Amino acid sequence: MKLLTHNLLSSHVRGVGPRGFPLRLEATEVRVIPVEFNPDFVARMIPKVEWAALLEAADHLRLAEVPKGPTQGYEQDETFLRKMHHVLLEVEVVEGTLQCPESGRVFPITRGIPNMLLNEEETQT
Amino acid sequence: MSDVQEATNQLLHVNLHENQRYIHVTESVPRSESEHLRVTIGATVPTGFEQVAADEVREKLRSSCKISKDRGKIYFDISVESLAQVHRLRSVDNLFVVVQELKDFQFKETKEKVLKDFEELAGKLPWSDPLKVWKINTSFKKKKTKRKKLNQNLSKEKIDNGGDKGDERDVKKELSNNALDSHILDYYEKPAIKEEISTLVGDILASCKNENDESSKEDTEPEVLKFRVTCNRAGEKHCFSSNEAARDFGGAVQDYFKWKADMTNFDVEVLLNIHDNEVIVGIALTEESLHRRNITHFGPTTLRSTLAYGMLRLCAPQPSDIIVDPMCGTGAIPIEGATEWSNCFHIAGDNNPLAVNRAANNISSLLTKSQIKEGKLSWGLPIDAIQWDICNLPLRTGSVDIIVTDMPFGKRMGSKKRNWNLYPACLWEMSRICKPGTGRAALLTQDKKCFTKVQCSNSKTQLEDPGIQWCLDLRV
């Protein structure tokens, strides 16, 4: 699971609503897999990123050199874009967990795939 | 770069999962050496996606298309140098080169007269240029088979190193398939009014004729090509069947070229497409009549990649769009997406652990292929897989740009009864996660009744901030 994906995931436990974001990320196995750098893609993705969630996740994974926010003129700043590219797309959580900040429910990540299925009781409305 | 070198480069790079970088349209190249042949190519596409395919042709080949009245076919002109690029089209199932288009064929009143006309037609057609194209095309395919075998051997090594054997084998097949060998499912197509080809009778008769006229000429011939005629006929006013047309036309073709008729092991497949008064004779460039028999299963309901491509293209993905398939099965759609639109981010989700694992395997096998091709070690793609419940998507509201999915039809998967409950919940969640204003979706479904019911009830309850503008675009 990439950090860009983590940025989109939100807990859907009953009653939690928007307080289910962001999920608390813990990892026991992380891999770095290079992905072709596309500056245009990264530049356009920046405004869509929820920064606080990204920084928190990166912190939990103990990643170094993570920009704290978009810099002035970031669209042309290749160093900045490359760092963001690395953080969003190249860091893969292979084994770990995602925890709902509101309910505490834990979702496992196995072989890179998060399992977000809930039990019957957790979804009944 | 000379023509020859350009052509060689194209031959070496014929591979549909290729990096966009390698595709270049031949522009102002000195044309002194080659014949610079221009031909008309016909392509079969999933019905309803003719316009999408035409757009792709315009984009990649800079050619405009004619969309045939005979559904599921488009025609365009190219110069022979672009043949490699034609094979890279992702929205076409099969290709053929047009020998001749007869727009207003005057069918005579009796069957005998009509069939005689077909016989006489064979000798009058301009075969030489199309046959040249066929020859060039065959040499492409030989090179491709060599590369396929190389890739298969290399990915086989990967299997031996661990992982799910069954899945890997399936995945290998999926990836070595391409638009040329389409895999799976006329399941989505409405049964056509066309007669299905069954020219076995024609073959027997032709081979009978062959025995009678046997001459020693054939033995001294260095290369006797094997051929078959495939006839598709649509129209109500014809007094003959496709079998009969194929048989008699085939007989004449055989006499003209002294080829051998062979229904299964053929070199040349001659196509006789008849739609009302329009007759088109062509030569297949891909395995036209066999593609339906080439069913390889990676999962119970895997979608044809041409259909996946067409649906994605319909949504006009923009760079950095987030594209989700919330019922991905084996991941056909997101994988097609990650290959063709690598400037977007793709998410494949399903509730079934088998499906998600298969999708993840398919993804990592994709990586293997590009690894080999570009000599890069373990490069990743902008795609992720998640196990989730479509009725309760763990995604932020308004975070997704595009949803493309193949909805369960209630035939092979699920049931009509389940669909009744599934559809409203699905659509609700899908509209929630979609970005208001710009969010869009392409949903493939055969269950019209259920879908229409849901749509109506949604507008009655007046969804707030409808994320998706529901365009009920039924492709049947």
Interface residues (C-beta under 8 A of the other chain):
Chain A: M1 K2 L4 T5 L8 L9 S10 S11 H12 P18 F21 I33 P34 V35 E36 N38 D40 F41 R44 M45 K48 E50 L89 E90 E92 F107 R111 G112 I113 P114 N115 M116 L117 L118 T123
Chain B: P319 S320 I322 S342 N343 C344 F345 I347 N351 P353 V356 N357 A360 K376 S378 W379 G380 L381 P382 D384 A385 I386 Q387 W388 D389 C391 N392 L393 P394 L395 R396 T397 S399 V400
